[in-house]
């Protein structure tokens, strides 16, 4: 639960003063609520977003005498220090279907691919899913243990948690077992190599 202070002054100078005081400027909106400028404690926000759920963590914000369920969206960071400089909080309801991007993690070892000097090509790093806020998975794991050279694991091969769907093309590749990478030298056929050797001998 995070307390959001209303009535913060707006403008870049005011924002700098807030950040110097350990607070992060933001705005709350959604579900008919007018966009409301707020400020939250930086330490509390970092703690809330550092759970396994990451940016999909449900945040309970207290402001204007009420408690609102929100998700942190449109997080702006300092280009050098990477500290959060501004955040949008979107009000959500526990029973509504929302969209969220979930990271895809590869698990297991693709022994067959490595045995053939192949390459595990990770093509899709996150998946946009639809579900109620509480059902958003922290991560989507893809087991590559049985992956072989020439195999492709696609979005349609995923088993998503109950109540979670995706509108991403089921044919979209997530991970591909690619054959060994071919160098230019490998592309010269044996016949070409022999012809080149013969020409060199004649020369």
C-alpha positions as CSV (number, residue, x, y, z in Angstrom):
1,X,0.0,0.0,0.0
2,X,1.5,3.3,-1.1
3,X,0.3,6.8,-0.1
4,X,0.0,9.2,-3.0
5,X,0.2,12.9,-2.0
6,X,-2.1,15.1,-4.1
7,X,-1.8,18.7,-4.9
8,X,1.9,18.5,-5.9
9,X,3.2,21.6,-7.8
10,X,3.8,20.8,-11.5
11,X,6.7,21.8,-13.7
12,X,10.2,20.6,-14.1
13,X,11.7,22.7,-11.2
14,X,9.0,21.4,-8.8
15,X,9.7,17.8,-10.1
16,X,13.4,18.2,-9.4
17,X,12.6,19.4,-5.8
18,X,10.4,16.4,-5.3
19,X,13.0,13.9,-6.5
20,X,15.6,15.6,-4.3
21,X,13.3,14.9,-1.4
22,X,13.1,11.2,-2.3
23,X,9.7,11.5,-3.9
24,X,8.6,10.6,-7.5
25,X,6.1,12.7,-9.4
26,X,3.3,10.9,-11.1
27,X,-0.3,11.0,-12.3
28,X,-3.3,8.8,-11.5
29,X,-6.0,8.3,-14.1
30,X,-8.5,5.7,-15.4
31,X,-12.1,4.6,-14.8
32,X,-13.5,8.1,-15.2
33,X,-11.0,9.7,-12.8
34,X,-9.6,13.0,-14.1
35,X,-5.8,12.8,-14.4
36,X,-4.5,13.7,-10.9
37,X,-0.9,14.8,-10.3
38,X,0.5,13.0,-7.3
39,X,3.8,12.3,-5.6
40,X,4.8,9.0,-4.0
41,X,7.8,7.9,-1.8
42,X,10.5,6.6,-4.1
43,X,11.6,3.9,-1.7
44,X,8.1,2.6,-1.4
45,X,7.6,2.5,-5.1
46,X,10.9,0.7,-5.8
47,X,10.0,-1.9,-3.2
48,X,6.6,-2.5,-4.7
49,X,8.0,-2.8,-8.2
50,X,10.9,-5.1,-7.2
51,X,8.8,-8.1,-6.6
52,X,8.6,-11.0,-9.0
53,X,5.6,-9.4,-10.7
54,X,7.8,-6.4,-11.7
55,X,5.8,-3.7,-13.6
56,X,2.7,-5.9,-13.4
57,X,2.5,-5.7,-9.7
58,X,-0.8,-4.5,-8.3
59,X,-0.3,-1.4,-6.3
60,X,-2.8,-0.1,-3.8
61,X,-2.6,3.6,-3.8
62,X,-4.2,5.7,-1.1
63,X,-5.2,9.2,-2.2
64,X,-8.1,11.6,-1.8
65,X,-9.4,9.6,1.1
66,X,-9.8,6.5,-1.0
67,X,-7.8,3.4,-1.8
68,X,-7.4,2.6,-5.5
69,X,-6.0,-0.5,-7.2
70,X,-3.5,0.5,-9.8
71,X,-0.8,-0.6,-12.2
72,X,2.3,1.4,-12.9
73,X,2.6,2.3,-16.5
74,X,4.7,4.7,-18.7
75,X,7.6,4.7,-16.3
76,X,10.2,7.3,-17.3
77,X,13.8,6.9,-16.2
78,X,16.8,9.2,-16.0
79,X,18.9,8.5,-19.1
80,X,22.1,8.1,-17.1
81,X,21.2,7.1,-13.6
82,X,18.2,5.0,-14.7
83,X,16.3,6.2,-11.6
84,X,12.5,6.6,-12.0
85,X,11.7,10.2,-12.8
86,X,7.9,10.0,-13.4
87,X,5.3,7.3,-13.4
88,X,1.7,6.9,-14.6
89,X,-0.7,5.0,-12.3
90,X,-3.7,3.4,-14.1
91,X,-6.7,2.6,-12.0
92,X,-7.9,-1.0,-12.6
93,X,-10.7,-3.2,-11.2
94,X,-10.0,-6.7,-9.9
95,X,-12.7,-8.2,-12.2
96,X,-11.8,-6.4,-15.5
97,X,-9.7,-7.9,-18.3
98,X,-6.6,-5.8,-19.0
99,X,-3.6,-6.2,-21.3
100,X,-0.1,-6.7,-19.9
101,X,3.3,-7.5,-21.3
102,X,4.9,-10.5,-19.7
103,X,8.6,-11.5,-20.0
104,X,9.4,-14.9,-21.7
105,X,12.2,-16.9,-20.0
106,X,13.8,-19.9,-21.5
107,X,14.4,-22.8,-19.1
108,X,16.3,-26.1,-19.5
109,X,19.2,-26.9,-21.7
110,X,18.8,-27.6,-25.5
111,X,21.4,-30.4,-25.4
112,X,20.6,-31.7,-28.9
113,X,21.0,-28.3,-30.4
114,X,24.4,-27.7,-28.7
115,X,25.6,-31.2,-29.6
116,X,25.2,-30.3,-33.3
117,X,26.9,-27.0,-32.7
118,X,23.6,-25.3,-33.4
119,X,22.2,-22.1,-32.0
120,X,19.2,-21.5,-29.7
121,X,17.7,-18.3,-31.2
122,X,15.4,-16.5,-28.8
123,X,13.0,-14.6,-31.1
124,X,10.2,-13.3,-28.8
125,X,11.2,-11.8,-25.4
126,X,7.7,-10.8,-24.1
127,X,4.1,-11.7,-24.8
128,X,1.1,-9.4,-24.6
129,X,-1.6,-11.2,-22.6
130,X,-5.2,-10.4,-21.5
131,X,-6.5,-11.4,-18.1
132,X,-7.8,-10.0,-14.8
133,X,-5.1,-8.1,-12.9
134,X,-4.5,-10.8,-10.3
135,X,-4.0,-13.5,-12.9
136,X,-1.2,-11.8,-14.9
137,X,1.7,-14.2,-14.7
138,X,5.0,-12.9,-13.4
139,X,6.8,-14.7,-16.2
140,X,6.1,-17.1,-19.0
141,X,8.6,-20.0,-19.0
142,X,9.4,-21.9,-22.2
143,X,11.1,-25.3,-21.7
144,X,13.7,-25.9,-24.4
145,X,15.0,-29.2,-23.1
146,X,13.6,-31.1,-26.1
147,X,14.5,-28.5,-28.7
148,X,16.4,-29.9,-31.7
149,X,18.0,-28.2,-34.7
150,X,15.2,-27.3,-37.1
151,X,12.6,-27.1,-34.3
152,X,10.5,-24.0,-33.6
153,X,8.5,-23.3,-30.5
154,X,5.6,-21.0,-31.4
155,X,3.2,-18.9,-29.4
156,X,0.5,-21.5,-30.2
157,X,2.6,-24.1,-28.4
158,X,2.4,-22.3,-25.1
159,X,0.2,-23.5,-22.2
160,X,-1.0,-20.2,-20.6
161,X,-2.3,-20.1,-17.1
162,X,-6.1,-20.4,-16.6
163,X,-7.9,-17.2,-17.4
164,X,-5.0,-15.9,-19.4
165,X,-5.2,-15.4,-23.2
166,X,-3.2,-13.8,-25.9
167,X,-4.1,-12.3,-29.3
168,X,-0.5,-12.6,-30.6
169,X,-0.3,-14.7,-33.8
170,X,0.0,-18.4,-32.7
171,X,2.5,-18.9,-35.6
172,X,4.9,-16.3,-34.2
173,X,8.2,-18.0,-33.3
174,X,9.4,-17.8,-29.7
175,X,12.6,-19.9,-30.0
176,X,14.2,-21.6,-32.9
177,X,16.9,-24.4,-33.0
178,X,19.1,-23.1,-35.7
179,X,21.7,-25.1,-37.5
180,X,25.4,-24.3,-37.1
181,X,26.2,-20.8,-38.4
182,X,27.7,-21.1,-41.9
183,X,30.9,-19.0,-42.6
184,X,31.8,-17.7,-46.0
185,X,34.5,-20.4,-46.3
186,X,31.9,-23.1,-45.7
187,X,30.0,-21.8,-48.7
188,X,32.8,-22.7,-51.2
189,X,31.9,-26.1,-52.5
190,X,34.5,-28.8,-52.7
191,X,34.4,-28.6,-56.5
192,X,35.1,-24.9,-56.4
193,X,38.0,-25.5,-54.0
194,X,39.5,-28.1,-56.3
195,X,39.1,-25.9,-59.3
196,X,40.8,-23.1,-57.4
197,X,43.6,-25.3,-56.3
198,X,44.1,-26.6,-59.9
199,X,44.2,-23.1,-61.3
200,X,46.7,-22.1,-58.7
201,X,48.9,-25.1,-59.6
202,X,48.7,-24.2,-63.3
203,X,49.6,-20.6,-62.5
